Amino acid sequence: MTTIKLLVLEALQKYGNKCLAVLKTALRVTKRYDSLGVKRPGDFDYRSVVEELNKQGIKYNPSMMLRILEREYGILETVSHTLTHRWYKFIDKIAVEEAIAEFEGYEKIENFEIALIKIQIAALNISNLQHSLESLLKKHKLNPEDIKAFKTIAFKDLPLVVKLLRKSQKYENELAIEIEILQNIMKLAMLVASKISSAIITESGALREISESSKESRIEAFKLKIFKE
């Protein structure tokens, strides 16, 4: 995301509909001039923005907002002005258009809980988590560092996965893909856990055999000692 886009989003968040109306109107004026092939010193002029706002039934003087967008945010730049007229240009027109589209997308969100779940799943960095689990699963034998890494996943990441999975299941139709992704993470984690458990059982069995063998050796040695005496 570009710096200008972030600045536009910040201005929109702070000043809301007034900022949105001024920027959209300035873009509309700019596009109209472009389509007519009008030669001018900048993208749009103050007077035309006022006229366009009036056509929309918006009785608002945009001078202060234009000044804020220029001086505080650096989104616009004055390229020509007199006592009665001023021309501006966008520093990055495409970034402004993208920011407006994104901002209006936020405004159209109907279910903020679903939006929050999607945001939290994205914050988990699922692809990285999946890669880590798959790498552990592919290893022939897990070393102490691998088990330590899995412990971190099990106690730090997986509780969040389960929590989000339970939330997501309330919206099975809207979050079907997200549910499948989270379930896959849990399946991978269970396979890694099973691999670790099998290794522990195998090692325990081997230790038991060594212990039994050692015990038998000690008994035989004791018998030989008795017979010698």
KOLPA-462541 format. One record per residue: x, y, z of N, C-alpha, C, O in turn. Coordinates in steps of 0.05 Angstrom, whole numbers, plus 5000, padded with zeros to 4 digits. Each point is the difference from the previous one (the first is absolute). Layout:
residues N
XYZXYZXYZXYZ ...
This chain:
residues 229
501749765000498350245000501850255000501850025016 497650174966501650234998499650205023497949995013 504050194991499850205021497650184995498550065019 501050024956497850184994497349865006498250135011 501649624982497649855006499450005030497750045008 504349915007499750005029499250275011498350025018 502850194970499350275009497150074993498650125015 500649794961497250054992498149855019498050115009 502649644997498349845018499950135028497950015013 504450104996500150135026498250255000498550055019 501650114959498450244998497049924998498450145013 501049654973497249924998498949905027497750055007 504049815008499249905026499550245019498149995016 503550214982499850235018497750194993498550095017 501249974957498150214992497549894986498150154995 501849595001497649874991498850104974501550034980 495950015020498550064975500850264987499950024975 500950185040500850254988502549964983500250104977 501749765034502549944985499449824976501050054978 497349755026499249824978498750164977500649954977 497550235030498650154980501950184984499850024975 502150115039501850184986501949854982500450084977 500749705032501849844983498649884976501050014978 496649885026498549884978499250214980500149954975 499250285034499250224982502550104985499850054976 502449985037502550084987500849804978500950084978 498749665028500649804980498150014976500849974977 496750095030498050024979500650234981499849984975 500950255037500850244984502449934982500250074977 501849805035502549934986499349824976501150054978 497249755026499349824978498550144978500349944976 498050255032498450154980501950174983499750014975 502250125037502050164985501649824982500550074977 500349695033501649814984498449914975501149994978 496349955026498449904978499550214979499749934976 500350325033499650224981502650094987500050164981 502249745029502650084989500750295007501550134984 497649975038500550285008502850035010500949855018 500550344971502750065010499850195024498650204999 502749725023499850175024502549965016501549814995 499050365025502549985015500149785020502249925009 495549974999499949785020497849804993498950004978 500649835042497949794995497250125003498249944984 501450235036497350125004500350275013502250075011 495750094989500050265011497950035022498049865000 502550325018498250045023497250084991498149895011 501750294970497450094991498249784990497749985006 503549844978498549774988499149815022497949884998 503850085022499249825022497650115015498249855007 501850414998497750135013497549964983497949935011 502350124963497749984982498949715000497649955000 504349864999499249714999498749925026498049855000 503050255023498749945026497250115001498149865009 501550384981497450124999498049844983497749985007 503349914971498349844982499049755015497849904995 503950005023499249765016498350075024499249835015 500350434988498350095023501650025025498850005022 503950014976501750025024500850295004501650104984 497350035036500750285005502450015020499650025024 502749964965502449985016502350144986500549964977 500950215038502350144988502549825004500849955023 500349964955502249805002502850125005501949855002 498350415001502650135002501649895023502449954998 496350035025501549915024500949714997502249935008 496049904981500749724997502349964979501849845004 498150324975502249994980502650095012502149894994 497850315024502450095013501149795019502449965001 495949905013500849795018501349774984502149905008 496650024970501149784984502750074987501649824995 498850445001502650084989502150035021502249894998 497250275023502050075019500549795022502349955008 495649925001500449805021500649724990501449845013 497550094963500349734990501849984975500949784994 499550434992501649994976498849844978501549894983 495950105016498649854979499750174975500049894977 499750375027499750194978502350204999501550025019 498750124959501950214998498950234983498949954978 501350295032499250234984502050064978502450025006 496750004970501850044977499650284988501850104985 496050035021499550264989497850145017497949875006 502450385000497950135015500150314997502250114997 495550015004499750295000498250075024499549825016 499750424986498350085022497349864999498649965020 500549984956497349894996499949714990497949874999 504450024994500049734988502549845009502150115004 497549634998502349835008499749734986497849884999 504550024991500149744988501749815017502050075011 497049684990501449795015500749774982498849964979 503149885030500649744988500249795021500950065023 498349704971500349775018503049914999501249984979 499949965044502749895001500049724988501949934986 496049925020499749734989497149944997498749905019 500250164958497149974995499049715004497949955011 503749864979499249725002499849915029498249865008 503750235008500049935029497550125014498949875017 500350374974497650125011497549844993498349955017 501649974958497749844991499949735015497849915008 504549964995500149745014499150045029498649835011 502450385002499350055028497050055004498849905019 500050254963497250055001498449744997498049965014 502849884966498649744996500249825024498049875008 504350135005500449845024498450105023498749855015 501350424988498550125022497049954997498649935019 500450104957497149954995499449705003497749935008 504249904987499749715005499649955030498349845008 503250305009499749975029497250095008498749875017 500450354971497450115007497749814993497850015012 502649814969497949824991499949745015498349834995 503650135023500149755015497449985017499450175016 499249604980497449965014500449855026498650055020 503349774981500549845024502850045009501949884988 498550285032502750065009501349775015502449985002 496049835008501149775014501449814980502149905005 496650074971501249844979502650134990502049874996 497950405001502350154992502349975020502349974992 497050045034502049975021501349724999502449985004 496049824992501049724999502049984977502249885003 497150234974501849994977502650155006502249914992 497650325021502450155007501849845019502450004997 496449875023501549855020501349764988502349925007 496349954974501249774986502450094984502149864999 497750374988502250104984502450075018502349954993 497150155031502150075020501549755010502350035009 496449744990501349755009502249914981501749845008 498350264968502049924980499849704996501949855005 495750064986499449724997501949854982500849785006 500050354972501849864981502749935014501149784995 499950405022502549945014499649785020501849835004 495950175010499449805020499749734986501049805011 497750194967499649754985502749894990500549765002 501250424989502749924990501649885023501449794997 498550335027501549905023499149725008501649825005 495750134995498949745008500749794979500749785007 499150294968500649814978503049925001500749774994 501050435012502949945002500649805023501649824996 497050225026500449815023499049734993501149795008 496750204977498849744993501749854980500049755001 501450394982501749864980502649895011501249824988 499650285035502649915012499849715009497949925011 504249934984500149725009500049985030498649835011 502950345002500150005029500250295010501650164990 496849905030500050275011502150035022500149835018 501550384980502050045021498950195022497750104997 503749945025499050175021499150284992498150115010 503350004970499350274990497349994986498550195002 501149604983497449974986497749985019497950124997 502549725024497949975021499550265014497750065007 504450094998499750265013498450194982498350155010 502349854964498550164981497049934999498350174999 501249565002497349915000498550075025497650065000 503849945023498950085025499050294999497950075010 503850104977499250294997497550024983498150155007 501749704972497750004983497549905015497950124999 502549675016497749875015498950195021497550005004 504250145010499050175022499650294992498650155015 502549944963499750284993498150034976498150175002 502249684977498450044976497449844999497950104992 502349655016497749824997497650095017497749974991 502650135033497750105015498550224984497550025002 504050144984498850214983498549884976497950094993 503349704996498849874977497349885009498050024985 502049845038497549885010497950215006497649974993 503350255019498150225006498850114975497550054999 504150004981499050114974498349794985498150084987 502649675016498549794987497149995012498149974985 501750055041497450005013498350244991497649984996 503750255002498650254991499149974971497850074993 504049824991499549974971497649814995498550044981 501349755035497949804996497250115004498049884992 501850365019497450145003499150114973497650054995 504449984986499450114974501049814979501750074983 497349695017501049784982499850084971501849934984 496150215007499750074972502050224992501249994979 499150215038501750234993502949945004501750124986 499049705032502849955006500849704995501749895014 497149994966500649724994502949954994501249805009 500150384976502849974992501850035025501849845004 497650365012501550055025499849765019502049935013 495649964989499649765018501749774990501349875017 498750084957501649784989503050045006501449815006 499550444991502950065005500749955029502149885005 496250215013500649975029499949705008501649915016 496449954973499849715005502549854991500949815012 500150284965502449874989502450045018501749825004 498550425008502250065019499849815024502049895009 495650075001499649825023500749714993501149855016 498250074960500649724991503049964999501049795008 500450404980502949994999501349995027501849845005 497250335013501050005028499649745014501749905015 495949984980499549745013501849784989500849825015 499850194960501949814988502850025011501349805006 499650454998502650055012500049905029502049875009 495950195005499849915028500049695002501349895018 497449984963499949714999502849894995500849805010 500750344972502749924994501850015024501649835005 498150395010501650035025499349795020501749895013 495750064990499049805020501149724993500849855017 499150084957501049744991503049975006500949795008 500650434988502949995005500549965030501849865007 496650275009500349985030499449715008501449895017 496450004972499349725007502249814991500749815015 500350234961502249834990502550015017501249805007 499550455000502350045018499649885027501949885012 495750144999499449895026500249694999501049885019 498050014959500149714997502949904998500749805012 501050354974502849934997501450025027501649835007 497750385008501250035027499249785018501549905017 495950024980499049785017501549744994500749855018 499850104956501449764992502850005011501149805009 500250444990502750025010500049955030501849875011 496250245002499749975029499749715008501249905018 497049964967499549725005502549834995500649825015 500850254963502449854993502150045022501449825008 498850435002501950065021499349855025501849905015 495650084990499149875025500749704998501049895020 498549994957500749724996503049955003500849805011 500850384979502949985001500950015030501849855008 496950335007500750025028499349745015501449925018 496349964975499149765013502049774994500849855018 499950124957501949794991502750045014501249805008 499750444994502550065013499949925030501949905011 495850165001499649935029500049705004501149905019 497649954962499949715001502949894998500749825016 500850284965502749904997501750055025501749845007 497850395005501550075024499449805022501849925015 495650004988499249825021501349734995501049875019 498850034956501149744993503049985005501049805010 500450424985502950015004500649975029502049875008 496350265009500549995028499349735011500349965024 
